[in-house]
Amino acid sequence: MKKIVSILLLVVLTTTLISGCGGSSNANEIKIGINYELSGEVASYGKASVDGIELAIEEINAKGGIDGKKIKAIKYDNKSDKSLATTLATKLMTQDKVVAVLGPATSGAFKATIPEAMKNKVVVATGSATAEGVTSDENGVKEFAFRICFSDLYQGTAMANYALKNMNATKAVVIMDNSSDYGKGLAENFTKTFEAGGGKVVATEAFVAGDTDFNAILTKIKGQDFDVIFIPGYYNEAGLIIKQARAQGIKTPILGADGFGAPELVELAGTDALNDVFFSSHFSSLDKDPSVIGFIESFKAKYGKEPDQFAALGYDLAMFVADGIRRAGSTDTVAIKDALAATKDFRGVTGTFSMDENHDPVKAVVVVEIQNGEYVRSERVAQ
């Protein structure tokens, strides 16, 4: 008898340990995965995004959660590595049993996780993967993939139109990141739109991520006649290009995309160089909308700093997915996917948007102007 009791106790203890290792199955919580670049070369984007996500989750839970259930975030650092991002997405879906995964921030890493989303029928959603072919391609819409940011196609088009119509530019130089889909897509769409609108791209020069000396490129273009420079790339290189261009006496207005939207741009370029710089953004802290003002105040109270566009996108992303779960009335992952696809007039701090048939948002772009290293003006340009 003692032997039987001992065996039963052992079984109970083993079951308890296994269940503890497998994560919580608490019926009063909803598990959402966070798969972001918290270290590595694009950690600035990931950290800011997660700050916004965690603020949103904190606010949702403080108001009672979703239908009385609190959100439990399970967070991992993919270290800016696409392979690790895929591995973590799989872990979140199959082991942690989340109902949706937020992130990664960058297009390449996010796209790498989509096959896992399709296989496991779990939504992956991003606030900042802007490349073409992210949520849909020649094979159709990627059913479980969503984004709440506009695409490179629109950013490139918007900045070309801004140069033509708002700056009366007729000649442009493009200095592009040739090592990323992001840079190549932006350059292609800017050039196509600018020249279709009557302008001319007089030179296109290329660099690769990690380059630090751009003086040869700048010397080559310096003697040419142009009205604007468009730099489709990330802040890492853009900041140095701007600094070196101004040091060479090139005072032409410089245009960029959302890759400019990080505080490191100012650190790399210096405030004296950052004059007449304009970039497309998803958010501006200069916006006087009450919801934006409220978000900024809450963010500053929690983190002691101003939110950037990635923080705002992270905040909206968490709110968007939570709204979908609420409207689905269920934690069934297919029902959540269907609810997100049916989103209409979602009001976020980065703007009001609806999902189109390709799981992309229909929303405006914000163009931000920098003078003396400070954001001085912003305006929304309709899509």
C-alpha positions as CSV (number, residue, x, y, z in Angstrom):
1,M,0.0,0.0,0.0
2,K,2.8,2.4,0.9
3,K,4.4,1.6,-2.4
4,I,1.2,2.5,-4.3
5,V,0.8,5.8,-2.4
6,S,4.5,6.6,-3.1
7,I,4.0,6.0,-6.8
8,L,0.9,8.2,-6.9
9,L,2.6,11.0,-5.1
10,L,5.5,10.7,-7.6
11,V,3.1,10.9,-10.5
12,V,1.3,13.9,-9.0
13,L,4.7,15.7,-8.3
14,T,6.0,14.9,-11.8
15,T,2.8,16.2,-13.4
16,T,3.0,19.4,-11.4
17,L,6.6,20.0,-12.5
18,I,5.8,19.4,-16.1
19,S,2.8,21.6,-16.0
20,G,4.9,24.4,-14.4
21,C,7.6,24.1,-17.1
22,G,5.0,24.3,-19.8
23,G,3.8,27.8,-18.9
24,S,0.6,29.1,-17.3
25,S,-2.7,27.8,-18.5
26,N,-4.6,30.4,-16.5
27,A,-8.0,30.9,-17.9
28,N,-8.0,34.5,-16.6
29,E,-5.1,35.7,-18.9
30,I,-4.5,36.1,-22.6
31,K,-0.9,35.3,-23.7
32,I,0.6,37.6,-26.4
33,G,4.2,37.1,-27.7
34,I,6.7,39.9,-28.1
35,N,9.5,39.1,-30.6
36,Y,11.7,42.2,-31.0
37,E,15.2,43.4,-31.7
38,L,16.2,44.4,-28.1
39,S,20.0,44.1,-28.9
40,G,22.1,44.1,-32.0
41,E,22.3,46.5,-34.9
42,V,18.7,47.7,-35.0
43,A,18.0,47.6,-31.2
44,S,16.9,51.2,-31.2
45,Y,13.8,50.3,-33.2
46,G,13.0,47.2,-31.2
47,K,13.5,48.8,-27.8
48,A,11.3,51.8,-28.6
49,S,8.6,49.5,-30.1
50,V,8.5,47.4,-27.0
51,D,8.3,50.4,-24.7
52,G,5.2,51.4,-26.6
53,I,3.8,47.9,-26.5
54,E,4.3,47.5,-22.8
55,L,2.7,50.9,-22.0
56,A,-0.4,49.8,-24.0
57,I,-0.6,46.5,-22.3
58,E,-0.3,48.2,-18.9
59,E,-3.1,50.5,-19.8
60,I,-5.3,47.7,-21.1
61,N,-4.8,45.6,-18.0
62,A,-5.4,48.6,-15.7
63,K,-8.8,49.0,-17.3
64,G,-9.7,45.3,-16.7
65,G,-8.0,43.7,-19.6
66,I,-9.9,42.1,-22.5
67,D,-13.3,40.8,-21.4
68,G,-12.0,40.6,-17.8
69,K,-8.9,38.7,-18.8
70,K,-5.5,40.3,-18.3
71,I,-2.8,40.3,-21.0
72,K,0.3,38.3,-20.2
73,A,3.2,39.4,-22.4
74,I,5.9,36.8,-23.1
75,K,8.9,38.7,-24.3
76,Y,12.1,37.6,-26.2
77,D,15.0,39.4,-27.7
78,N,15.7,38.2,-31.3
79,K,19.1,40.1,-31.2
80,S,18.4,41.6,-34.7
81,D,18.9,38.1,-36.2
82,K,16.4,36.8,-38.7
83,S,17.1,33.1,-37.9
84,L,16.6,33.7,-34.2
85,A,13.5,35.7,-34.8
86,T,12.0,32.6,-36.6
87,T,13.1,30.3,-33.8
88,L,11.5,32.5,-31.2
89,A,8.3,32.9,-33.2
90,T,8.0,29.1,-33.3
91,K,8.6,28.8,-29.6
92,L,6.0,31.5,-28.8
93,M,3.4,29.7,-30.9
94,T,4.1,26.0,-30.1
95,Q,5.5,26.1,-26.6
96,D,4.2,29.3,-25.0
97,K,0.9,29.0,-26.7
98,V,0.4,32.7,-27.4
99,V,-2.7,33.8,-29.3
100,A,-0.7,36.4,-31.4
101,V,2.9,37.5,-31.8
102,L,3.9,41.2,-32.0
103,G,7.1,41.9,-34.0
104,P,9.8,41.8,-35.2
105,A,10.4,45.5,-36.1
106,T,12.3,45.1,-39.4
107,S,11.0,43.7,-42.7
108,G,13.5,40.9,-43.2
109,A,13.0,39.5,-39.7
110,F,9.3,39.8,-39.8
111,K,9.0,38.1,-43.2
112,A,11.1,35.3,-41.8
113,T,8.5,34.5,-39.1
114,I,5.4,34.5,-41.5
115,P,5.8,30.8,-42.6
116,E,5.6,29.8,-38.9
117,A,2.4,31.9,-38.5
118,M,0.8,30.3,-41.5
119,K,1.8,26.8,-40.4
120,N,0.6,27.3,-36.8
121,K,-2.4,29.5,-37.7
122,V,-1.3,32.3,-35.3
123,V,-1.3,36.0,-36.2
124,V,2.0,37.8,-36.5
125,A,1.7,41.6,-36.5
126,T,4.3,44.3,-36.9
127,G,4.3,48.1,-36.4
128,S,7.2,48.9,-38.7
129,A,8.0,46.3,-41.4
130,T,7.6,48.6,-44.4
131,A,9.0,46.5,-47.3
132,E,7.0,45.4,-50.2
133,G,5.8,41.8,-50.2
134,V,5.5,41.6,-46.4
135,T,1.8,40.9,-46.0
136,S,1.1,39.9,-49.6
137,D,3.0,38.9,-52.8
138,E,2.4,37.4,-56.2
139,N,0.8,34.4,-54.5
140,G,-1.8,36.5,-52.7
141,V,-2.4,37.8,-49.1
142,K,-0.5,36.1,-46.3
143,E,-3.5,35.2,-44.2
144,F,-2.0,35.5,-40.7
145,A,0.4,38.5,-41.3
146,F,-0.6,42.1,-40.6
147,R,1.1,45.5,-40.3
148,I,-0.1,48.9,-39.2
149,C,2.6,51.0,-41.0
150,F,2.5,52.2,-44.5
151,S,4.8,50.6,-47.1
152,D,8.0,51.6,-48.7
153,L,6.0,52.0,-51.9
154,Y,4.0,54.8,-50.3
155,Q,6.9,56.3,-48.5
156,G,9.0,56.6,-51.7
157,T,6.0,58.0,-53.6
158,A,5.1,60.4,-50.8
159,M,8.6,61.9,-50.5
160,A,8.9,62.2,-54.3
161,N,5.6,64.1,-54.4
162,Y,6.6,66.2,-51.4
163,A,9.8,67.2,-53.2
164,L,8.0,68.0,-56.4
165,K,4.9,69.8,-55.0
166,N,6.0,71.2,-51.6
167,M,9.6,72.1,-52.4
168,N,9.3,72.7,-56.2
169,A,12.3,70.5,-56.8
170,T,13.1,69.4,-60.4
171,K,16.4,67.6,-59.9
172,A,17.4,65.1,-57.3
173,V,20.3,62.9,-56.2
174,V,19.6,59.5,-54.6
175,I,22.2,58.0,-52.2
176,M,20.8,54.6,-51.4
177,D,21.5,51.6,-49.1
178,N,22.0,48.9,-51.7
179,S,22.3,46.1,-49.1
180,S,18.6,46.1,-48.0
181,D,15.2,45.6,-49.6
182,Y,14.2,48.7,-47.6
183,G,16.7,51.0,-49.3
184,K,16.3,49.5,-52.8
185,G,12.5,49.7,-52.6
186,L,12.4,53.3,-51.4
187,A,15.0,54.4,-54.1
188,E,13.0,52.7,-56.9
189,N,9.7,54.2,-55.9
190,F,11.1,57.7,-55.3
191,T,12.8,57.7,-58.7
192,K,9.8,56.4,-60.5
193,T,7.4,58.9,-59.0
194,F,9.8,61.9,-59.2
195,E,10.5,61.3,-62.9
196,A,6.8,60.6,-63.7
197,G,6.0,64.0,-62.1
198,G,8.4,65.8,-64.4
199,G,11.6,65.7,-62.2
200,K,14.9,64.1,-63.0
201,V,17.2,62.0,-60.9
202,V,20.6,63.3,-62.0
203,A,22.6,60.7,-60.0
204,T,22.1,57.6,-58.0
205,E,24.9,56.5,-55.7
206,A,25.0,53.3,-53.5
207,F,26.5,52.3,-50.2
208,V,26.1,49.2,-48.0
209,A,25.1,48.9,-44.3
210,G,28.1,49.4,-42.1
211,D,29.9,52.0,-44.3
212,T,31.2,55.0,-42.4
213,D,33.0,57.1,-45.0
214,F,30.9,58.7,-47.7
215,N,33.2,61.5,-48.7
216,A,34.0,59.9,-52.1
217,I,30.3,59.8,-53.0
218,L,29.7,63.3,-51.8
219,T,32.7,64.7,-53.7
220,K,31.4,63.0,-56.8
221,I,28.0,64.6,-56.6
222,K,29.1,68.0,-55.2
223,G,29.7,69.6,-58.5
224,Q,26.3,68.6,-60.0
225,D,23.2,70.6,-60.2
226,F,20.4,69.3,-58.0
227,D,17.7,70.6,-55.6
228,V,17.3,67.8,-53.1
229,I,19.1,64.6,-51.9
230,F,17.1,61.6,-51.1
231,I,18.7,59.1,-48.7
232,P,16.7,55.8,-48.5
233,G,18.4,54.1,-45.6
234,Y,18.6,53.8,-41.8
235,Y,19.9,56.3,-39.3
236,N,23.2,54.5,-38.8
237,E,24.5,55.6,-42.2
238,A,22.2,58.5,-42.9
239,G,23.4,60.4,-39.9
240,L,27.0,60.2,-41.1
241,I,26.1,61.0,-44.7
242,I,24.3,64.2,-43.5
243,K,27.3,65.2,-41.3
244,Q,29.8,64.6,-44.0
245,A,27.7,66.4,-46.7
246,R,27.3,69.5,-44.6
247,A,31.1,69.4,-43.8
248,Q,31.7,69.5,-47.5
249,G,29.5,72.5,-47.9
250,I,26.5,70.8,-49.4
251,K,23.5,72.7,-48.1
252,T,20.8,71.2,-50.3
253,P,17.7,69.9,-48.5
254,I,17.9,66.3,-47.6
255,L,15.0,63.9,-47.6
256,G,14.6,60.5,-46.0
257,A,12.1,57.9,-44.8
258,D,11.1,56.5,-41.5
259,G,14.6,55.1,-40.9
260,F,15.6,58.6,-40.0
261,G,13.2,58.5,-37.0
262,A,15.5,57.6,-34.2
263,P,17.4,59.8,-31.7
264,E,20.7,58.4,-32.8
265,L,20.3,60.4,-36.1
266,V,21.0,63.5,-34.1
267,E,23.9,61.9,-32.2
268,L,25.6,60.8,-35.5
269,A,24.9,63.9,-37.6
270,G,25.2,66.6,-34.9
271,T,22.7,69.4,-34.4
272,D,24.6,71.8,-36.7
273,A,24.4,69.5,-39.7
274,L,20.7,68.7,-39.2
275,N,19.1,71.6,-41.0
276,D,16.6,71.4,-43.9
277,V,16.2,67.7,-43.3
278,F,12.7,66.2,-44.0
279,F,11.6,62.6,-43.5
280,S,8.5,60.5,-43.8
281,S,7.2,59.3,-40.4
282,H,4.3,57.4,-38.9
283,F,4.0,59.8,-35.9
284,S,4.9,63.3,-34.7
285,S,5.1,64.5,-31.2
286,L,4.1,67.9,-32.6
287,D,0.6,66.6,-33.3
288,K,-2.0,68.4,-31.2
289,D,-4.6,65.6,-31.4
290,P,-5.8,65.0,-27.7
291,S,-5.1,61.2,-28.0
292,V,-1.5,62.0,-29.1
293,I,-1.0,64.4,-26.3
294,G,-2.3,61.9,-23.8
295,F,-0.1,59.2,-25.1
296,I,3.0,61.4,-24.9
297,E,2.2,62.4,-21.3
298,S,1.7,58.7,-20.3
299,F,4.9,57.6,-22.1
300,K,7.0,60.4,-20.5
301,A,5.5,59.5,-17.1
302,K,6.5,55.9,-17.5
303,Y,9.9,56.2,-19.2
304,G,11.0,59.8,-18.5
305,K,11.5,60.6,-22.2
306,E,9.6,61.6,-25.4
307,P,8.2,58.7,-27.5
308,D,9.5,58.4,-31.1
309,Q,7.6,56.9,-34.0
310,F,8.6,53.4,-33.2
311,A,7.2,53.7,-29.6
312,A,4.0,55.1,-31.1
313,L,3.8,52.3,-33.6
314,G,4.4,49.7,-30.8
315,Y,1.7,51.3,-28.7
316,D,-0.8,51.2,-31.6
317,L,0.2,47.7,-32.5
318,A,-0.7,46.3,-29.1
319,M,-3.9,48.3,-29.0
320,F,-4.8,47.1,-32.6
321,V,-4.3,43.4,-31.7
322,A,-6.1,43.8,-28.4
323,D,-9.0,45.4,-30.2
324,G,-9.1,42.4,-32.6
325,I,-9.1,39.9,-29.8
326,R,-11.9,41.9,-28.1
327,R,-14.0,42.0,-31.3
328,A,-13.3,38.3,-32.0
329,G,-14.9,37.6,-28.6
330,S,-12.6,34.6,-28.4
331,T,-8.9,33.6,-28.1
332,D,-9.4,31.3,-31.1
333,T,-6.5,32.3,-33.4
334,V,-8.5,32.1,-36.6
335,A,-11.3,34.2,-35.1
336,I,-8.6,36.8,-34.1
337,K,-7.2,36.8,-37.6
338,D,-10.6,37.4,-39.1
339,A,-11.4,40.2,-36.7
340,L,-8.1,42.0,-37.5
341,A,-8.7,41.7,-41.2
342,A,-12.1,43.3,-40.8
343,T,-10.7,46.3,-38.9
344,K,-12.4,49.6,-39.8
345,D,-11.6,53.1,-38.6
346,F,-9.2,52.1,-35.9
347,R,-8.2,55.3,-34.1
348,G,-4.5,55.2,-33.0
349,V,-1.9,57.8,-32.1
350,T,-0.3,57.2,-35.5
351,G,-3.5,58.0,-37.2
352,T,-6.9,56.4,-38.0
353,F,-6.8,53.5,-40.4
354,S,-8.7,50.5,-41.8
355,M,-7.2,47.3,-43.0
356,D,-7.2,46.8,-46.8
357,E,-7.5,43.4,-48.6
358,N,-3.7,42.9,-48.3
359,H,-3.6,43.4,-44.5
360,D,-2.0,46.8,-45.0
361,P,-3.4,50.0,-43.3
362,V,-5.0,52.8,-45.3
363,K,-3.5,55.8,-43.5
364,A,-1.7,59.1,-44.0
365,V,2.0,59.7,-43.9
366,V,3.6,62.4,-41.7
367,V,6.4,64.5,-43.0
368,V,8.6,65.9,-40.3
369,E,11.0,68.8,-40.7
370,I,14.3,69.0,-38.7
371,Q,16.1,72.3,-38.1
372,N,19.2,72.6,-35.8
373,G,18.7,69.0,-34.8
374,E,15.1,69.6,-33.6
375,Y,11.7,68.6,-35.0
376,V,10.1,71.9,-35.8
377,R,7.1,71.1,-38.0
378,S,5.1,68.2,-39.2
379,E,2.2,67.7,-41.7
380,R,0.1,64.8,-42.7
381,V,0.1,63.9,-46.4
382,A,-3.0,61.9,-47.4
383,Q,-2.6,58.5,-49.1
